[in-house]
C-alpha cells in the first residue's frame, strides 16, 4: 500500500522525491526534490562558463521558491546536480551532514565516501542514457547496441587500443 500526503504533492500532481518520517531539524521532517541540470544546455552554458555549479544553483533556487510554502511544516532541501558533476552548495552541506549522521550510527568512517560514490555513479548512469539517446534514432534503435560501442574501445596516439570492458 502506498500512501501519499496530498498537501505534499507538486503542482503537477507528482509526489516529492523524499520525505523523512522522523524529524530532521528543528522538529520538522525533511522533504527533498532532486533535479539534474544539463551543464551544457543552451539555457545554462553562459552561466556555467563563468562559474562552476551555476546551473545547479539556478535549479536549486527554482526548487526552493517552488516549495517555499512547505517551510512552515517541513525542512525542504533542494538537491540540484549537474550532468558534469557539480552540486548546489546547500546540497553539499546536506550530504556532509547526512554523512556525519550515518557515520555516527554505523561507526564506519568510509560511509561518506560510499555516499559520494553512489551519487557519482548515478550521474554517470544518467549521462550514459543521455549519450545513448543522442546516437539512437527511431529507425536505428533496434540495431543499436550501446555496449558494442564501448567494447570497440579507443586508440591512444601510440596506437594502443584501450578497451572499456
N, C-alpha and C positions, 0 to 999 in steps of 0.2 A: 504494500500500500504506500502510495506517495502522497504526502500532504504538503501543500504549498500555501503559505500565508498570503492572502490576496493583496494586502497592502504592501507587500514587498515585490510585487510584480513590476516589471519595467513598463513603460508606456506602450510598448509593442506587445504586451501580454506574456512575455517570456520571463522566467524567474531570474533572479540574480545568480551569479556564479558560485557564491559561497555564503553560508550563514552558520555561525557557531551556536551551539545550544547552551553553552555556558558563557558567563560574562567574560569579556576580553579585557576591557579597560573601563574604569570608572563605573562599573556595574552594568555596562552596556554590552550586548553581544556584538560580535564582529560580523560585518557583511562586506563582501567584496564583489567587484566586477572586473573581469580581465579583458583586455583588448590588446591586439597586436597590430602595430602600425608598420606599414612597409616603408622603410627608411628612404628608399629611392623613388617613392611615388611623387608625381608632379606636385601634389599639394604640400609635400614636406621637404622636397630636395633643397630648396633655397635656405630653409631654416636649419636643416641638418648639416648643410655645407658650412654654415657659420658656427654651429655649436653642436657638439656631440650630445645625443639624447634629446634633442629639441622635439622630435616627433613624439616621443614617449611623454614628455612634459605637456605638450599640447593635448594629447589624447587623455591624459590624466586630469587635466584641467576641465575638459569637456565632461568627463565622467563625474567629477566632483560637483560641478554645477548641476548636472542632470539629477543627481541624488542628494542634493543639499537638504531636502525636506526630511531625510532619514536621520539627520544629525541629532534630533531631539530624543530618539529612541534607540539608535544604533551607532556604533562606531563604523563609519564607512571607509574602506580602503580601496582606492583605485589602483589597479595593477596594470600598468601600460608598458609593454615591451616593444622593442623594435626588431625587425627581421634580421638586422645585423648585430644584435646583441645588447644594445643599451636598454636601460630600465629607468622609469621615473624615480626621482630621488626619494619620495615618500615610500615607494615600494621597496627600495633598497633598505631603508630604515626598518620597514615592516619585516622583511626577510631576515635581517640581522637580529631583531627582537624575537622572531619566531625560532630562529636557530638557537638563540640563547635559552629559550624556554624548553626546546626539545632536548638540548644538552643537559639542562638541569634535571630533567626527568630520566633520560636514558643514561647519563653519565659518560656518554661517548662523545669525545671532542670532535670526531670526524663527521658528526651529523650535519654541521653547517656545509661541509664540502659536498656531502651527498645531496643536500637540498639544491645547492647551486648547480651541481652536475645534472640533476634531473630537469631543472629548468632549461639548462643549455641544450640538453638532448631533445627536449620537447620543441624548442625553437628550431633546431636542426631538422627534426622530422617535419615540422610545418614548412620550412624552406624547401625540403625535398618535394613536397606535394606541389608547392608553387612552381618549382623548377620543372617538374614533370608536366604540369598543366600548360606551361609555356610552350613546350615542344609538341604536345599532343593536340591534334585536330580531331574533329569528329570522324573523318574518313580514316585516319591512321590510328585511331585509338585501339582497334582490335589487334593491330600488328606491332604496336609499340611495347617494348619491354624495358622499363626503367633500369632493371638490373643488368640487362645486356649492355647498356651504355656504360655503367660503372665497371663491368668486367673488361671492357675494352682497354681501360687504363689510359695513362698519359705517358708521353715520352719526354724525358729531360733533354736539355740541349746537347748532352753527350750521347743521346740515342738510347739511353737505358729506359726500358719500359717499367713503369710503376703501376701495379695493379691496385685497385681499391679493395678487391676481395681476393 
